Amino acid sequence: MTTTRRPGSETRAEILRVALELFTERGFEGASIRDIAEALGMTKSSLYYHFDGKEAIIQALLDSRRAEFDDLMSWIDTQEPGPELLRGAALRWVESTTPQRIMAMRFAHANGPMMARLAAQGGNIRSWFDDVINRILPPGAPVSERLLARMAFDSVSAALFAAQAQPAGDEEVLAAARAATIALTAPGPA
Protein backbone atom coordinates (compact mmCIF):
# COMPACT_ATOMS: atom_id res chain seq x y z
CA MET A 1 0.00 0.00 0.00
CA THR A 2 1.37 3.38 -0.93
CA THR A 3 0.37 6.61 0.69
CA THR A 4 0.45 10.03 -0.80
CA ARG A 5 2.03 12.68 1.35
CA ARG A 6 0.47 16.09 1.30
CA PRO A 7 2.53 19.22 1.70
CA GLY A 8 2.54 20.50 5.29
CA SER A 9 0.40 23.53 4.44
CA GLU A 10 -2.32 21.28 2.98
CA THR A 11 -2.20 19.04 6.04
CA ARG A 12 -2.49 22.06 8.36
CA ALA A 13 -5.44 23.39 6.37
CA GLU A 14 -7.19 20.02 6.53
CA ILE A 15 -6.56 19.77 10.28
CA LEU A 16 -8.06 23.22 10.76
CA ARG A 17 -11.11 22.37 8.64
CA VAL A 18 -11.83 19.08 10.42
CA ALA A 19 -11.13 20.48 13.88
CA LEU A 20 -13.45 23.42 13.27
CA GLU A 21 -16.22 21.05 12.16
CA LEU A 22 -15.76 18.88 15.26
CA PHE A 23 -15.52 21.86 17.62
CA THR A 24 -18.73 23.25 16.14
CA GLU A 25 -20.60 19.94 16.32
CA ARG A 26 -19.36 18.77 19.74
CA GLY A 27 -18.15 21.95 21.39
CA PHE A 28 -14.53 22.81 22.07
CA GLU A 29 -14.44 20.72 25.24
CA GLY A 30 -16.31 17.82 23.62
CA ALA A 31 -13.83 17.21 20.79
CA SER A 32 -10.45 15.78 21.69
CA ILE A 33 -7.16 15.68 19.83
CA ARG A 34 -7.80 11.96 19.41
CA ASP A 35 -11.19 12.69 17.79
CA ILE A 36 -9.58 15.11 15.36
CA ALA A 37 -6.74 12.74 14.52
CA GLU A 38 -9.14 9.83 13.95
CA ALA A 39 -11.39 11.94 11.72
CA LEU A 40 -8.30 12.80 9.66
CA GLY A 41 -7.00 9.24 9.57
CA MET A 42 -3.74 10.22 11.23
CA THR A 43 -2.04 9.51 14.52
CA LYS A 44 -2.15 11.91 17.43
CA SER A 45 1.62 12.33 17.17
CA SER A 46 1.25 13.37 13.52
CA LEU A 47 -1.32 15.96 14.52
CA TYR A 48 0.93 17.19 17.33
CA TYR A 49 3.65 17.74 14.75
CA HIS A 50 1.47 20.52 13.30
CA PHE A 51 -0.28 21.80 16.45
CA ASP A 52 0.68 21.34 20.09
CA GLY A 53 -2.94 21.16 21.23
CA LYS A 54 -6.51 22.26 20.68
CA GLU A 55 -5.73 25.81 21.81
CA ALA A 56 -3.05 26.08 19.10
CA ILE A 57 -5.63 25.03 16.51
CA ILE A 58 -8.03 27.71 17.71
CA GLN A 59 -5.20 30.26 17.67
CA ALA A 60 -4.39 29.36 14.05
CA LEU A 61 -8.04 29.84 13.13
CA LEU A 62 -8.07 33.18 14.92
CA ASP A 63 -4.87 34.22 13.14
CA SER A 64 -6.59 33.45 9.84
CA ARG A 65 -9.52 35.70 10.78
CA ARG A 66 -7.07 38.45 11.80
CA ALA A 67 -5.38 38.21 8.39
CA GLU A 68 -8.79 38.70 6.74
CA PHE A 69 -9.35 41.86 8.80
CA ASP A 70 -5.86 43.10 7.94
CA ASP A 71 -6.59 42.56 4.23
CA LEU A 72 -9.81 44.55 4.58
CA MET A 73 -7.98 47.35 6.40
CA SER A 74 -5.36 47.48 3.64
CA TRP A 75 -8.11 47.73 1.03
CA ILE A 76 -9.85 50.51 2.99
CA ASP A 77 -6.58 52.45 3.11
CA THR A 78 -6.46 52.49 -0.71
CA GLN A 79 -9.99 53.90 -1.07
CA GLU A 80 -11.23 57.46 -1.18
CA PRO A 81 -12.99 58.46 2.05
CA GLY A 82 -16.65 59.21 1.63
CA PRO A 83 -20.17 57.97 2.17
CA GLU A 84 -19.80 55.00 -0.20
CA LEU A 85 -16.76 53.60 1.60
CA LEU A 86 -18.82 52.02 4.38
CA ARG A 87 -21.08 50.23 1.90
CA GLY A 88 -18.13 49.14 -0.25
CA ALA A 89 -16.14 47.82 2.70
CA ALA A 90 -19.10 46.04 4.32
CA LEU A 91 -20.12 44.42 1.04
CA ARG A 92 -16.51 43.42 0.42
CA TRP A 93 -16.52 41.72 3.84
CA VAL A 94 -19.78 39.88 3.08
CA GLU A 95 -18.67 38.89 -0.44
CA SER A 96 -15.36 37.53 0.85
CA THR A 97 -17.12 35.18 3.27
CA THR A 98 -15.83 31.66 2.70
CA PRO A 99 -17.34 28.38 3.89
CA GLN A 100 -14.57 28.25 6.52
CA ARG A 101 -15.49 31.71 7.84
CA ILE A 102 -19.15 30.63 8.06
CA MET A 103 -18.08 27.52 9.98
CA ALA A 104 -15.94 29.69 12.27
CA MET A 105 -18.96 31.90 12.96
CA ARG A 106 -21.03 28.83 13.77
CA PHE A 107 -18.25 27.75 16.12
CA ALA A 108 -18.30 31.19 17.78
CA HIS A 109 -22.09 31.02 18.24
CA ALA A 110 -21.84 27.53 19.74
CA ASN A 111 -18.80 28.17 21.97
CA GLY A 112 -19.40 31.41 23.85
CA PRO A 113 -17.11 30.59 26.81
CA MET A 114 -14.20 29.81 24.47
CA MET A 115 -14.77 33.05 22.56
CA ALA A 116 -14.81 35.01 25.83
CA ARG A 117 -11.52 33.39 26.82
CA LEU A 118 -10.00 34.27 23.44
CA ALA A 119 -11.23 37.86 23.71
CA ALA A 120 -9.54 38.18 27.10
CA GLN A 121 -6.28 36.98 25.50
CA GLY A 122 -6.36 39.59 22.72
CA GLY A 123 -8.44 37.70 20.17
CA ASN A 124 -11.41 40.04 20.40
CA ILE A 125 -12.97 40.02 16.95
CA ARG A 126 -15.45 42.69 18.05
CA SER A 127 -12.59 45.13 18.69
CA TRP A 128 -11.24 44.33 15.21
CA PHE A 129 -14.56 45.50 13.77
CA ASP A 130 -14.19 48.70 15.80
CA ASP A 131 -10.78 49.25 14.17
CA VAL A 132 -12.34 48.85 10.72
CA ILE A 133 -15.20 51.22 11.53
CA ASN A 134 -12.81 53.80 12.99
CA ARG A 135 -10.95 53.76 9.67
CA ILE A 136 -14.14 54.37 7.72
CA LEU A 137 -16.22 56.81 9.73
CA PRO A 138 -15.07 60.32 10.49
CA PRO A 139 -14.05 61.17 14.06
CA GLY A 140 -17.07 62.19 16.09
CA ALA A 141 -19.54 60.25 13.94
CA PRO A 142 -22.86 59.89 15.78
CA VAL A 143 -23.39 56.75 17.82
CA SER A 144 -26.34 55.78 15.61
CA GLU A 145 -24.08 55.86 12.54
CA ARG A 146 -21.46 53.75 14.33
CA LEU A 147 -24.12 51.22 15.35
CA LEU A 148 -25.43 50.92 11.79
CA ALA A 149 -21.87 50.42 10.54
CA ARG A 150 -21.29 47.71 13.13
CA MET A 151 -24.54 46.01 12.18
CA ALA A 152 -23.56 46.09 8.49
CA PHE A 153 -20.30 44.29 9.22
CA ASP A 154 -22.09 41.86 11.53
CA SER A 155 -24.76 40.94 8.98
CA VAL A 156 -23.37 37.47 8.18
CA SER A 157 -23.25 36.56 11.86
CA ALA A 158 -26.77 37.93 12.39
CA ALA A 159 -28.09 35.99 9.39
CA LEU A 160 -26.47 32.79 10.70
CA PHE A 161 -28.07 33.35 14.09
CA ALA A 162 -31.47 33.99 12.50
CA ALA A 163 -31.09 30.87 10.33
CA GLN A 164 -30.67 28.51 13.27
CA ALA A 165 -34.38 27.69 13.24
CA GLN A 166 -34.67 27.76 9.45
CA PRO A 167 -33.64 25.27 6.77
CA ALA A 168 -31.24 27.85 5.30
CA GLY A 169 -28.02 26.97 3.54
CA ASP A 170 -24.91 29.12 3.29
CA GLU A 171 -26.05 30.78 0.06
CA GLU A 172 -29.35 31.88 1.63
CA VAL A 173 -27.47 33.17 4.67
CA LEU A 174 -25.12 35.18 2.47
CA ALA A 175 -27.99 36.54 0.36
CA ALA A 176 -29.76 37.73 3.50
CA ALA A 177 -26.52 39.25 4.82
CA ARG A 178 -25.93 41.03 1.51
CA ALA A 179 -29.47 42.47 1.53
CA ALA A 180 -29.12 43.57 5.16
CA THR A 181 -25.76 45.22 4.45
CA ILE A 182 -27.24 47.17 1.53
CA ALA A 183 -30.22 48.27 3.64
CA LEU A 184 -28.04 49.27 6.60
CA THR A 185 -25.68 51.31 4.45
CA ALA A 186 -28.32 53.07 2.33
CA PRO A 187 -27.72 56.79 2.02
CA GLY A 188 -30.01 59.02 4.00
CA PRO A 189 -30.86 59.90 7.57
CA ALA A 190 -30.42 57.22 10.21
Rosetta constraint file for C-alpha pairs under 8 A:
AtomPair CA 6 CA 10 HARMONIC 6.13 0.50
AtomPair CA 6 CA 11 HARMONIC 6.19 0.50
AtomPair CA 7 CA 11 HARMONIC 6.42 0.50
AtomPair CA 8 CA 12 HARMONIC 6.10 0.50
AtomPair CA 9 CA 13 HARMONIC 6.15 0.50
AtomPair CA 10 CA 14 HARMONIC 6.15 0.50
AtomPair CA 11 CA 15 HARMONIC 6.13 0.50
AtomPair CA 12 CA 16 HARMONIC 6.17 0.50
AtomPair CA 12 CA 50 HARMONIC 6.51 0.50
AtomPair CA 13 CA 17 HARMONIC 6.19 0.50
AtomPair CA 14 CA 18 HARMONIC 6.13 0.50
AtomPair CA 14 CA 40 HARMONIC 7.94 0.50
AtomPair CA 15 CA 19 HARMONIC 5.86 0.50
AtomPair CA 15 CA 36 HARMONIC 7.52 0.50
AtomPair CA 15 CA 40 HARMONIC 7.21 0.50
AtomPair CA 15 CA 47 HARMONIC 7.74 0.50
AtomPair CA 16 CA 20 HARMONIC 5.94 0.50
AtomPair CA 16 CA 57 HARMONIC 6.50 0.50
AtomPair CA 16 CA 60 HARMONIC 7.87 0.50
AtomPair CA 16 CA 61 HARMONIC 7.02 0.50
AtomPair CA 17 CA 21 HARMONIC 6.34 0.50
AtomPair CA 17 CA 100 HARMONIC 7.15 0.50
AtomPair CA 18 CA 22 HARMONIC 6.24 0.50
AtomPair CA 18 CA 36 HARMONIC 6.73 0.50
AtomPair CA 18 CA 39 HARMONIC 7.27 0.50
AtomPair CA 18 CA 40 HARMONIC 7.24 0.50
AtomPair CA 19 CA 23 HARMONIC 5.93 0.50
AtomPair CA 19 CA 36 HARMONIC 5.78 0.50
AtomPair CA 19 CA 57 HARMONIC 7.60 0.50
AtomPair CA 20 CA 24 HARMONIC 6.01 0.50
AtomPair CA 20 CA 103 HARMONIC 7.00 0.50
AtomPair CA 20 CA 104 HARMONIC 6.82 0.50
AtomPair CA 20 CA 107 HARMONIC 7.07 0.50
AtomPair CA 21 CA 25 HARMONIC 6.14 0.50
AtomPair CA 21 CA 103 HARMONIC 7.07 0.50
AtomPair CA 22 CA 26 HARMONIC 5.75 0.50
AtomPair CA 22 CA 27 HARMONIC 7.26 0.50
AtomPair CA 22 CA 28 HARMONIC 7.95 0.50
AtomPair CA 22 CA 31 HARMONIC 6.09 0.50
AtomPair CA 22 CA 36 HARMONIC 7.24 0.50
AtomPair CA 23 CA 27 HARMONIC 4.59 0.50
AtomPair CA 23 CA 28 HARMONIC 4.65 0.50
AtomPair CA 23 CA 29 HARMONIC 7.78 0.50
AtomPair CA 23 CA 30 HARMONIC 7.27 0.50
AtomPair CA 23 CA 31 HARMONIC 5.87 0.50
AtomPair CA 23 CA 107 HARMONIC 6.66 0.50
AtomPair CA 24 CA 28 HARMONIC 7.28 0.50
AtomPair CA 24 CA 103 HARMONIC 7.52 0.50
AtomPair CA 24 CA 106 HARMONIC 6.48 0.50
AtomPair CA 24 CA 107 HARMONIC 4.53 0.50
AtomPair CA 24 CA 110 HARMONIC 6.40 0.50
AtomPair CA 24 CA 111 HARMONIC 7.63 0.50
AtomPair CA 26 CA 30 HARMONIC 5.02 0.50
AtomPair CA 26 CA 31 HARMONIC 5.84 0.50
AtomPair CA 27 CA 31 HARMONIC 6.44 0.50
AtomPair CA 27 CA 107 HARMONIC 7.83 0.50
AtomPair CA 27 CA 110 HARMONIC 6.89 0.50
AtomPair CA 27 CA 111 HARMONIC 6.27 0.50
AtomPair CA 28 CA 111 HARMONIC 6.85 0.50
AtomPair CA 28 CA 114 HARMONIC 7.42 0.50
AtomPair CA 31 CA 35 HARMONIC 6.04 0.50
AtomPair CA 31 CA 36 HARMONIC 7.21 0.50
AtomPair CA 32 CA 36 HARMONIC 6.43 0.50
AtomPair CA 32 CA 54 HARMONIC 7.66 0.50
AtomPair CA 33 CA 37 HARMONIC 6.08 0.50
AtomPair CA 33 CA 44 HARMONIC 6.71 0.50
AtomPair CA 33 CA 47 HARMONIC 7.89 0.50
AtomPair CA 33 CA 53 HARMONIC 7.05 0.50
AtomPair CA 33 CA 54 HARMONIC 6.67 0.50
AtomPair CA 34 CA 38 HARMONIC 6.01 0.50
AtomPair CA 34 CA 43 HARMONIC 7.95 0.50
AtomPair CA 34 CA 44 HARMONIC 5.99 0.50
AtomPair CA 35 CA 39 HARMONIC 6.12 0.50
AtomPair CA 36 CA 40 HARMONIC 6.29 0.50
AtomPair CA 37 CA 41 HARMONIC 6.06 0.50
AtomPair CA 37 CA 42 HARMONIC 5.11 0.50
AtomPair CA 37 CA 43 HARMONIC 5.70 0.50
AtomPair CA 37 CA 44 HARMONIC 5.49 0.50
AtomPair CA 37 CA 47 HARMONIC 6.30 0.50
AtomPair CA 38 CA 42 HARMONIC 6.06 0.50
AtomPair CA 38 CA 43 HARMONIC 7.14 0.50
AtomPair CA 42 CA 46 HARMONIC 6.33 0.50
AtomPair CA 42 CA 47 HARMONIC 7.04 0.50
AtomPair CA 43 CA 47 HARMONIC 6.49 0.50
AtomPair CA 44 CA 48 HARMONIC 6.11 0.50
AtomPair CA 45 CA 49 HARMONIC 6.27 0.50
AtomPair CA 46 CA 50 HARMONIC 7.15 0.50
AtomPair CA 47 CA 51 HARMONIC 6.24 0.50
AtomPair CA 48 CA 52 HARMONIC 4.99 0.50
AtomPair CA 48 CA 53 HARMONIC 6.77 0.50
AtomPair CA 51 CA 56 HARMONIC 5.74 0.50
AtomPair CA 51 CA 57 HARMONIC 6.24 0.50
AtomPair CA 52 CA 56 HARMONIC 6.11 0.50
AtomPair CA 53 CA 57 HARMONIC 6.67 0.50
AtomPair CA 54 CA 58 HARMONIC 6.39 0.50
AtomPair CA 55 CA 59 HARMONIC 6.10 0.50
AtomPair CA 56 CA 60 HARMONIC 6.16 0.50
AtomPair CA 57 CA 61 HARMONIC 6.36 0.50
AtomPair CA 58 CA 62 HARMONIC 6.14 0.50
AtomPair CA 59 CA 63 HARMONIC 6.03 0.50
AtomPair CA 60 CA 64 HARMONIC 6.27 0.50
AtomPair CA 61 CA 65 HARMONIC 6.49 0.50
AtomPair CA 61 CA 104 HARMONIC 7.95 0.50
AtomPair CA 62 CA 66 HARMONIC 6.20 0.50
AtomPair CA 62 CA 123 HARMONIC 6.94 0.50
AtomPair CA 63 CA 67 HARMONIC 6.22 0.50
AtomPair CA 64 CA 68 HARMONIC 6.49 0.50
AtomPair CA 65 CA 69 HARMONIC 6.47 0.50
AtomPair CA 65 CA 101 HARMONIC 7.76 0.50
AtomPair CA 66 CA 70 HARMONIC 6.17 0.50
AtomPair CA 66 CA 125 HARMONIC 7.98 0.50
AtomPair CA 66 CA 128 HARMONIC 7.98 0.50
AtomPair CA 67 CA 71 HARMONIC 6.14 0.50
AtomPair CA 68 CA 72 HARMONIC 6.32 0.50
AtomPair CA 69 CA 73 HARMONIC 6.15 0.50
AtomPair CA 69 CA 128 HARMONIC 7.12 0.50
AtomPair CA 69 CA 132 HARMONIC 7.84 0.50
AtomPair CA 70 CA 74 HARMONIC 6.15 0.50
AtomPair CA 71 CA 75 HARMONIC 6.27 0.50
AtomPair CA 72 CA 76 HARMONIC 6.17 0.50
AtomPair CA 72 CA 89 HARMONIC 7.37 0.50
AtomPair CA 72 CA 92 HARMONIC 7.96 0.50
AtomPair CA 72 CA 93 HARMONIC 7.32 0.50
AtomPair CA 72 CA 132 HARMONIC 7.91 0.50
AtomPair CA 73 CA 77 HARMONIC 6.23 0.50
AtomPair CA 73 CA 132 HARMONIC 6.31 0.50
AtomPair CA 73 CA 135 HARMONIC 7.78 0.50
AtomPair CA 74 CA 78 HARMONIC 6.73 0.50
AtomPair CA 75 CA 79 HARMONIC 6.78 0.50
AtomPair CA 76 CA 85 HARMONIC 7.69 0.50
AtomPair CA 76 CA 89 HARMONIC 6.85 0.50
AtomPair CA 76 CA 135 HARMONIC 7.51 0.50
AtomPair CA 76 CA 136 HARMONIC 7.46 0.50
AtomPair CA 77 CA 135 HARMONIC 7.99 0.50
AtomPair CA 79 CA 85 HARMONIC 7.28 0.50
AtomPair CA 80 CA 85 HARMONIC 7.29 0.50
AtomPair CA 81 CA 85 HARMONIC 6.16 0.50
AtomPair CA 81 CA 136 HARMONIC 7.08 0.50
AtomPair CA 82 CA 86 HARMONIC 7.99 0.50
AtomPair CA 83 CA 87 HARMONIC 7.80 0.50
AtomPair CA 83 CA 187 HARMONIC 7.64 0.50
AtomPair CA 84 CA 88 HARMONIC 6.10 0.50
AtomPair CA 85 CA 89 HARMONIC 5.91 0.50
AtomPair CA 85 CA 136 HARMONIC 6.69 0.50
AtomPair CA 86 CA 90 HARMONIC 5.99 0.50
AtomPair CA 86 CA 136 HARMONIC 6.21 0.50
AtomPair CA 86 CA 137 HARMONIC 7.64 0.50
AtomPair CA 86 CA 149 HARMONIC 7.06 0.50
AtomPair CA 86 CA 185 HARMONIC 6.90 0.50
AtomPair CA 87 CA 91 HARMONIC 5.95 0.50
AtomPair CA 87 CA 181 HARMONIC 7.31 0.50
AtomPair CA 87 CA 182 HARMONIC 6.88 0.50
AtomPair CA 87 CA 185 HARMONIC 5.37 0.50
AtomPair CA 87 CA 186 HARMONIC 7.78 0.50
AtomPair CA 88 CA 92 HARMONIC 5.98 0.50
AtomPair CA 89 CA 93 HARMONIC 6.22 0.50
AtomPair CA 90 CA 94 HARMONIC 6.32 0.50
AtomPair CA 90 CA 152 HARMONIC 6.11 0.50
AtomPair CA 90 CA 153 HARMONIC 5.34 0.50
AtomPair CA 90 CA 181 HARMONIC 6.72 0.50
AtomPair CA 91 CA 95 HARMONIC 5.91 0.50
AtomPair CA 91 CA 178 HARMONIC 6.74 0.50
AtomPair CA 91 CA 181 HARMONIC 6.65 0.50
AtomPair CA 91 CA 182 HARMONIC 7.65 0.50
AtomPair CA 92 CA 96 HARMONIC 6.02 0.50
AtomPair CA 93 CA 97 HARMONIC 6.58 0.50
AtomPair CA 93 CA 153 HARMONIC 7.06 0.50
AtomPair CA 94 CA 153 HARMONIC 7.58 0.50
AtomPair CA 94 CA 155 HARMONIC 7.80 0.50
AtomPair CA 94 CA 156 HARMONIC 6.69 0.50
AtomPair CA 94 CA 174 HARMONIC 7.14 0.50
AtomPair CA 94 CA 177 HARMONIC 6.99 0.50
AtomPair CA 94 CA 178 HARMONIC 6.45 0.50
AtomPair CA 95 CA 174 HARMONIC 7.99 0.50
AtomPair CA 95 CA 178 HARMONIC 7.81 0.50
AtomPair CA 97 CA 101 HARMONIC 5.97 0.50
AtomPair CA 97 CA 102 HARMONIC 6.92 0.50
AtomPair CA 98 CA 102 HARMONIC 6.39 0.50
AtomPair CA 99 CA 103 HARMONIC 6.19 0.50
AtomPair CA 99 CA 170 HARMONIC 7.63 0.50
AtomPair CA 100 CA 104 HARMONIC 6.08 0.50
AtomPair CA 101 CA 105 HARMONIC 6.18 0.50
AtomPair CA 102 CA 106 HARMONIC 6.27 0.50
AtomPair CA 102 CA 170 HARMONIC 7.63 0.50
AtomPair CA 103 CA 107 HARMONIC 6.15 0.50
AtomPair CA 104 CA 108 HARMONIC 6.18 0.50
AtomPair CA 105 CA 109 HARMONIC 6.20 0.50
AtomPair CA 105 CA 157 HARMONIC 6.43 0.50
AtomPair CA 105 CA 160 HARMONIC 7.89 0.50
AtomPair CA 106 CA 110 HARMONIC 6.17 0.50
AtomPair CA 106 CA 160 HARMONIC 7.40 0.50
AtomPair CA 107 CA 111 HARMONIC 5.89 0.50
AtomPair CA 108 CA 112 HARMONIC 6.17 0.50
AtomPair CA 108 CA 114 HARMONIC 7.97 0.50
AtomPair CA 108 CA 115 HARMONIC 6.23 0.50
AtomPair CA 109 CA 161 HARMONIC 7.64 0.50
AtomPair CA 111 CA 115 HARMONIC 6.36 0.50
AtomPair CA 112 CA 116 HARMONIC 6.16 0.50
AtomPair CA 113 CA 117 HARMONIC 6.26 0.50
AtomPair CA 114 CA 118 HARMONIC 6.21 0.50
AtomPair CA 115 CA 119 HARMONIC 6.08 0.50
AtomPair CA 116 CA 120 HARMONIC 6.28 0.50
AtomPair CA 117 CA 121 HARMONIC 6.48 0.50
AtomPair CA 118 CA 122 HARMONIC 6.49 0.50
AtomPair CA 118 CA 123 HARMONIC 4.99 0.50
AtomPair CA 118 CA 124 HARMONIC 6.67 0.50
AtomPair CA 119 CA 123 HARMONIC 4.51 0.50
AtomPair CA 119 CA 124 HARMONIC 3.96 0.50
AtomPair CA 119 CA 125 HARMONIC 7.31 0.50
AtomPair CA 120 CA 124 HARMONIC 7.20 0.50
AtomPair CA 124 CA 128 HARMONIC 6.74 0.50
AtomPair CA 125 CA 129 HARMONIC 6.53 0.50
AtomPair CA 126 CA 130 HARMONIC 6.54 0.50
AtomPair CA 127 CA 131 HARMONIC 6.38 0.50
AtomPair CA 128 CA 132 HARMONIC 6.47 0.50
AtomPair CA 129 CA 133 HARMONIC 6.17 0.50
AtomPair CA 129 CA 150 HARMONIC 7.11 0.50
AtomPair CA 129 CA 153 HARMONIC 7.43 0.50
AtomPair CA 130 CA 134 HARMONIC 5.98 0.50
AtomPair CA 130 CA 150 HARMONIC 7.66 0.50
AtomPair CA 131 CA 135 HARMONIC 6.37 0.50
AtomPair CA 132 CA 136 HARMONIC 6.53 0.50
AtomPair CA 133 CA 137 HARMONIC 5.96 0.50
AtomPair CA 133 CA 146 HARMONIC 7.30 0.50
AtomPair CA 133 CA 149 HARMONIC 6.79 0.50
AtomPair CA 133 CA 150 HARMONIC 7.21 0.50
AtomPair CA 134 CA 138 HARMONIC 7.34 0.50
AtomPair CA 134 CA 139 HARMONIC 7.55 0.50
AtomPair CA 137 CA 141 HARMONIC 6.37 0.50
AtomPair CA 137 CA 146 HARMONIC 7.61 0.50
AtomPair CA 141 CA 145 HARMONIC 6.46 0.50
AtomPair CA 141 CA 146 HARMONIC 6.79 0.50
AtomPair CA 142 CA 146 HARMONIC 6.46 0.50
AtomPair CA 143 CA 147 HARMONIC 6.10 0.50
AtomPair CA 144 CA 148 HARMONIC 6.25 0.50
AtomPair CA 144 CA 190 HARMONIC 6.91 0.50
AtomPair CA 145 CA 149 HARMONIC 6.21 0.50
AtomPair CA 145 CA 190 HARMONIC 6.89 0.50
AtomPair CA 146 CA 150 HARMONIC 6.16 0.50
AtomPair CA 147 CA 151 HARMONIC 6.11 0.50
AtomPair CA 148 CA 152 HARMONIC 6.13 0.50
AtomPair CA 148 CA 184 HARMONIC 6.04 0.50
AtomPair CA 148 CA 185 HARMONIC 7.35 0.50
AtomPair CA 149 CA 153 HARMONIC 6.46 0.50
AtomPair CA 149 CA 184 HARMONIC 7.41 0.50
AtomPair CA 149 CA 185 HARMONIC 7.23 0.50
AtomPair CA 150 CA 154 HARMONIC 6.11 0.50
AtomPair CA 151 CA 155 HARMONIC 6.00 0.50
AtomPair CA 151 CA 181 HARMONIC 7.87 0.50
AtomPair CA 151 CA 184 HARMONIC 7.36 0.50
AtomPair CA 152 CA 180 HARMONIC 6.95 0.50
AtomPair CA 152 CA 181 HARMONIC 4.69 0.50
AtomPair CA 152 CA 182 HARMONIC 7.94 0.50
AtomPair CA 152 CA 184 HARMONIC 5.81 0.50
AtomPair CA 152 CA 185 HARMONIC 6.93 0.50
AtomPair CA 153 CA 181 HARMONIC 7.31 0.50
AtomPair CA 154 CA 158 HARMONIC 6.17 0.50
AtomPair CA 155 CA 159 HARMONIC 5.98 0.50
AtomPair CA 155 CA 177 HARMONIC 4.82 0.50
AtomPair CA 155 CA 178 HARMONIC 7.56 0.50
AtomPair CA 155 CA 180 HARMONIC 6.36 0.50
AtomPair CA 155 CA 181 HARMONIC 6.31 0.50
AtomPair CA 156 CA 160 HARMONIC 6.15 0.50
AtomPair CA 156 CA 173 HARMONIC 6.90 0.50
AtomPair CA 156 CA 174 HARMONIC 6.40 0.50
AtomPair CA 156 CA 176 HARMONIC 7.92 0.50
AtomPair CA 156 CA 177 HARMONIC 4.93 0.50
AtomPair CA 156 CA 178 HARMONIC 7.99 0.50
AtomPair CA 157 CA 161 HARMONIC 6.20 0.50
AtomPair CA 158 CA 162 HARMONIC 6.14 0.50
AtomPair CA 158 CA 177 HARMONIC 7.69 0.50
AtomPair CA 159 CA 163 HARMONIC 6.00 0.50
AtomPair CA 159 CA 173 HARMONIC 5.54 0.50
AtomPair CA 159 CA 174 HARMONIC 7.58 0.50
AtomPair CA 159 CA 176 HARMONIC 6.36 0.50
AtomPair CA 159 CA 177 HARMONIC 5.83 0.50
AtomPair CA 160 CA 164 HARMONIC 6.52 0.50
AtomPair CA 160 CA 173 HARMONIC 6.13 0.50
AtomPair CA 162 CA 166 HARMONIC 7.63 0.50
AtomPair CA 163 CA 167 HARMONIC 7.11 0.50
AtomPair CA 163 CA 168 HARMONIC 5.86 0.50
AtomPair CA 163 CA 173 HARMONIC 7.10 0.50
AtomPair CA 168 CA 172 HARMONIC 5.77 0.50
AtomPair CA 168 CA 173 HARMONIC 6.54 0.50
AtomPair CA 169 CA 173 HARMONIC 6.32 0.50
AtomPair CA 170 CA 174 HARMONIC 6.12 0.50
AtomPair CA 171 CA 175 HARMONIC 6.08 0.50
AtomPair CA 172 CA 176 HARMONIC 6.16 0.50
AtomPair CA 173 CA 177 HARMONIC 6.16 0.50
AtomPair CA 174 CA 178 HARMONIC 5.99 0.50
AtomPair CA 175 CA 179 HARMONIC 6.23 0.50
AtomPair CA 176 CA 180 HARMONIC 6.11 0.50
AtomPair CA 177 CA 181 HARMONIC 6.03 0.50
AtomPair CA 178 CA 182 HARMONIC 6.27 0.50
AtomPair CA 179 CA 183 HARMONIC 6.22 0.50
AtomPair CA 180 CA 184 HARMONIC 5.97 0.50
AtomPair CA 181 CA 185 HARMONIC 6.09 0.50
AtomPair CA 182 CA 186 HARMONIC 6.05 0.50
